[in-house]
């Protein structure tokens, strides 16, 4: 009874990995849609450095435009 079933262990590991990938994809989607902001380094790990650079440079320009219009 103490023997571990390799199929059950593999299924559990796959389920955990699938959940991790699902959460990572959800965070990536939130970042790309501009619904959340992270430090550049953390965002780069989720969406890639080039994408994070362009995304955050666009965000900075829209922030400056909104500040300029409010003055």
C-alpha positions in Angstrom: 0.0 0.0 0.0 3.0 2.3 0.5 4.0 2.0 -3.1 3.7 5.2 -5.1 2.0 5.0 -8.5 4.3 6.6 -11.1 1.3 7.5 -13.3 -0.4 9.4 -10.4 2.8 11.2 -9.6 3.2 12.3 -13.3 -0.4 13.4 -13.5 0.0 15.5 -10.4 3.2 17.1 -11.7 1.5 17.8 -15.0 -1.5 19.3 -13.3 0.7 21.6 -11.3 2.7 22.6 -14.3 -0.5 23.3 -16.3 -1.8 25.5 -13.5 1.5 27.4 -13.4 1.4 28.0 -17.2 -2.2 29.1 -17.0 -1.4 31.7 -14.3 1.6 32.9 -16.2 -0.5 33.4 -19.4 -3.1 35.3 -17.4 -0.5 37.7 -16.0 1.0 38.1 -19.5 -2.4 39.0 -20.9 -3.0 41.5 -18.2 0.4 43.2 -18.8 -0.1 43.3 -22.6 -3.6 44.8 -22.2 -2.3 47.5 -19.8 -4.5 46.3 -17.0 -1.6 46.0 -14.6 1.9 47.3 -14.3 5.0 45.6 -13.0 8.6 46.7 -12.7 10.3 46.4 -16.1 12.5 43.5 -15.1 9.5 41.4 -13.8 7.5 42.2 -16.9 10.4 41.3 -19.2 10.5 37.8 -17.6 6.8 37.3 -18.5 6.4 39.0 -21.9 10.0 39.1 -23.1 12.4 42.0 -23.0 11.6 43.5 -26.4 7.9 43.5 -25.8 8.2 44.9 -22.3 10.5 47.7 -23.6 8.1 48.8 -26.3 5.0 48.4 -24.1 6.6 50.5 -21.3 7.9 53.1 -23.6 4.4 53.6 -25.1 3.0 53.7 -21.6 5.4 56.4 -20.6 4.6 58.5 -23.6 0.8 58.3 -22.9 1.5 59.3 -19.3 3.4 62.3 -20.4 0.7 63.3 -22.9 -2.0 63.1 -20.2 0.1 65.2 -17.8 0.7 67.8 -20.6 -3.0 68.0 -21.4 -3.9 68.5 -17.7 -1.7 71.5 -17.3 
